[in-house]
Amino acid sequence: MTAMSAVCSGTHAQVIVLNGGSSSGKSSIARALQELLPGIWLTFGVDTLIEALPGRGDSMKSGISYHPGGAVTVTEEYTQLEDAWYSALQALSKAGANIILDEVLLAGAKGQQRLVSAFDQSSLLWVGVHCDPGVAEAREAARGDRVPGMARSQATRVHNGVTYDLELDTTARSAEACAQLLAEFIVNRACGDSLCPSMRT
């Protein structure tokens, strides 16, 4: 049984990975998706981990550094902690929880491989969340809670070398509309409808 058949059969938990840059709309898609998919889905993300760090990620002890222009660097200690975080989420999934993971893979394909190593590959559905850099930058400015430049610097970088099952673009499409497309893709794929193994909308 594939991970996607879980939606129809309810017998196997799965993890949906939403990867995209800051202010691309991932969190809004995740919340909308929770209301559309059968069963109860938990949503976690890199922001969940950062909130738990010293100073909510703003402390020098957090292992994260933010630089002018929006660049983000992390220490080896942070990377090890993130691996432990992934292991905890994998255990939660293995215990039966369905998870939507809101990610920003700064290392692109290398970050994807880390997640594949942490989770059972068969349980992962990869979704790329794209947004025009200028549009993401405008959203970032309106939010006022992000380092200026972060959205533009991450807009394409996080997708470098990453392979997806489905790709969405929030530039001119609402998070709710994207969530609807994703929910339909998941249910159709799970229930055996003939869809392309990978598609972009």
Buried (B, 14 or more C-beta within 10 A) or exposed (E): EEBBBBBBEEEBBBBBBBBBBBBBBBBBBBBBBBEBBBEEBBBBBBBEBBEEBEEEBEEEEBBBEBEEEBBBEBEEEBEEBBEEBBEEBBEBBEEEBBBBBBBBBBBBEEBBBBBBEBBBEEBBBBBBBBBBBEBBBEBBEEEEEBBEBBBBBBBEBBBBEBEBBBBBBBEEBEBBBBBBBBBEBBBBBBEEEEEEEEEEE
